[in-house]
């Protein structure tokens, strides 16, 4: 299976399946001399891990990370950093009913059509379980960009922006054997002007591609996104005034990126997570012979994948920004 590596200078390769023995990542291109221990990564994995909330998957995974290489005496060596997370609560037998049936909304049929063979144990590589490896790699990326603060949050669940109603909405969906989608907004503060490139490595394009690679994400917008199409040029322009250390921008419709290059403003993006495809309601489908079938998926699934998706969005933003900081340093001889 191809294309499991992400990044240009700061790169990581994820590996493993949802219900295999383990998952993990190999991070390459990390600068040497950075202080790194397992606790630095565990902090972020604990935020994403399943079973930490009544509103998420009831799979109980401690997600304990082990560093196998690339760190000596508490500092990165410049060698590849190998990270392993054991799957301790895998239940592949739960998915036996779907071995010969394609689950609607999942990658089952697309994988079968492409490879002629698929891992039906929770979707294999297509499972959101793979995103734990991204969060682990993202924790390393954050060490490369200490000047940047990244924070994401859910802003909408099931079309409702009122956070106070979300628990009831999610529990109702779970009780009905259904699921809900979500909008996640992420901001990155402290990115200096100059990161990115004007044509084929646009910072906004690479952020969008990184976020779109996350399971269940179906749309990404930078800054005002689609709303910008409804503005006039005058209203959409981010006017500037002289400032003490560069321009003072009067607005940020562009989301901190123009011409594919960061402006020094906060970077703002939003991601739309579709409802979790694994639901208990019966759905029409076909089996592997092409015959009509019906399936309902039982198991320990997130009723709203966007809740834990917050931490994956942050990780992917960190990975892109770390990569572009190193690219900028390589070409321009400075970080910002």
Order of alpha helices (4+ residues) and beta strands (2+ residues): beta-beta-beta-alpha-beta-beta-beta-beta-alpha-alpha-beta-alpha-beta-alpha-beta-alpha-beta-beta-beta-beta-beta-beta-beta-alpha
